[in-house]
Amino acid sequence: MPEPAGALALFAWLSPAFPVGAYAYSHALEWAVEAGDITGEASLAAFLGDLVALGFGRSDGILLAHAHRAAAAGDGAALAEVNGLAVALAPSAELRLETCQQGGSFLGAVRAAWSVPALEALAPALSGEVAYPVAVGLAAGAHGIALAVTLEAFLLATAQNLVSAAVRLAPIGQTAGTRVVAQMAPRVRALAAQIPTLTLDDLGSATFRADLGSFRHETQYTRLFRS
């Protein structure tokens, strides 16, 4: 098995080329475009800002942090508990598929190419469905990658994936999408700095329209994305 890869591994793991299928999901953004909530750069930035700071981005960050700590401590029971909570918190069938399909694919790919003894020792604790932020937290913790840089990279990659979805849905172009990513960076950094102080009791979100949109997306007439 290779030596721990360090923070350099995050460039590969969170790249669009890493085989987790992130391109197939929009986290209800496709429905928001259909409903007219997102019509351009400003509305996309507002929508993503809420999703990250007040919705699943914040919750995923908290779950990632606790999985990272469990991995660093070699605590398989704590890791399994965090994963069970993460899977249960998915507000719809599509969003559960989004996190679990990506989580399982991510863990499988990292174990195939970037495995270390700490990862192999803890992976059996995650039987069945694996939430994506938990898988990332486990891998980063097992490789000894600092939590702070992992959170920043994960949250910005999450925002970038949704901006990519918006570009493909055509309410904005690539240049506008790049500006939105740049606008998200300070918010991501601020959230990443806050998350390590939060407990599992701080989990929660206030993005009700996006959550309801994920239900409506299930029966949307035309769809490019799985969520």
DAQUINOR-V247707 format. One record per backbone hydrogen bond with DSSP energy under -0.5 kcal/mol. CO is the residue of the C=O (numbers start at 1). NH is the residue of the N-H. If there is no record, write none. Layout:
CO_NH, CO_NH
This chain:
5_8, 6_9, 7_10, 7_11, 8_11, 8_12, 9_12, 9_13, 10_14, 12_15, 15_18, 18_20, 21_24, 22_25, 24_226, 26_29, 28_32, 29_33, 30_34, 31_35, 32_36, 32_37, 32_38, 33_36, 37_39, 40_44, 41_45, 42_46, 43_47, 44_48, 45_49, 46_50, 47_51, 48_52, 49_53, 50_54, 50_55, 51_55, 51_57, 52_58, 54_206, 55_59, 56_60, 57_61, 58_62, 59_63, 60_64, 61_65, 62_66, 63_67, 64_68, 65_69, 66_70, 67_71, 68_72, 69_73, 70_74, 70_75, 71_74, 74_76, 75_79, 76_80, 77_81, 78_82, 79_83, 80_84, 81_85, 82_86, 83_87, 84_88, 85_89, 87_90, 92_96, 93_97, 94_98, 95_99, 96_100, 97_101, 98_102, 99_103, 99_132, 100_104, 101_105, 102_106, 103_107, 104_108, 105_109, 106_110, 107_111, 108_112, 109_113, 110_114, 115_2, 116_119, 116_120, 117_121, 118_122, 119_123, 120_124, 122_125, 123_126, 125_127, 131_135, 132_136, 133_137, 134_138, 135_139, 136_140, 137_141, 138_142, 139_143, 140_145, 141_144, 143_6, 146_150, 147_151, 148_152, 149_153, 150_154, 151_155, 152_156, 153_157, 154_158, 155_159, 156_160, 157_161, 158_162, 159_163, 160_164, 161_165, 162_166, 163_167, 164_168, 165_169, 166_170, 166_171, 166_172, 167_170, 173_177, 174_178, 175_179, 176_180, 177_181, 178_182, 179_183, 180_184, 181_185, 182_186, 183_187, 184_188, 185_189, 186_190, 187_191, 188_192, 189_193, 190_194, 191_195, 192_196, 194_197, 195_198, 199_202, 200_203, 206_208, 207_211, 208_212, 209_213, 210_214, 211_215, 212_216, 213_217, 214_218, 215_218, 216_219, 217_220, 227_28
